[in-house]
Amino acid sequence: YSHVLFEKSIIRRKKLLKRYISMIADIVDERFIKAHGVGQKAIVFCTLVEMCQLVTMELQRRYPDYRVFCYAEGSDYNTMLTADLIVSTLKSAGTAVDIPQLKMVLMTDALSSTQLNLQVMGRLRRLKEGPYSTPLFLFLVCQDIKKHVEYHQTKKVLLSTEVLSQKVYHSPYRL
């Protein structure tokens, strides 16, 4: 399975791309925008820099009052730290990048690497106390792709000892 090829196939189909990016933005809206505290941040991980840029443009359009930044190779680290919403690749911000007050991680990449899954989830830290203080690690699974389902099952077991709770949401999205 190649998530690079998966994203490339989405980018080639303009109607599918629009629905895919809209789904990501809707998740950001529901899980972060509507339920976040002052100073909290969210990051969305995509595989391709091009997909990051496309998602960033949609989030900027939807949320003009938020600082939305695409963080990829060559981007300014300090600018990324001042952003409210960050869109990045796992290579750029998935490991060894500390983002203070990170409330939500949305991983769109389907991957099996135990180490990388833990590192991405590890971007989250305990937040200051308050009504929106529980960090969220979200990831997408396409039920029609066998590898996505396999990776999901592996991730559930892997994360069971690392998180307070797990919930599976079945979205209404059909791409």
Secondary structure, 3 states (H helix, E strand, C coil): CCHHHHHHHHHHCHHHHHHHHHHHHHHHHHHCHHHCCCCCEEEEEECCHHHHHHHHHHHHHHCCCCCEEEECCCCCHHHHHHCCEEEEEHHHHCCCCCCCCEEEEEECCCCCCHHHHHHHHCCCCCCCCCCCCCCEEEECCCCCCHHHHHHHHHHHHHHCCCCCCCCCCCCCCCC
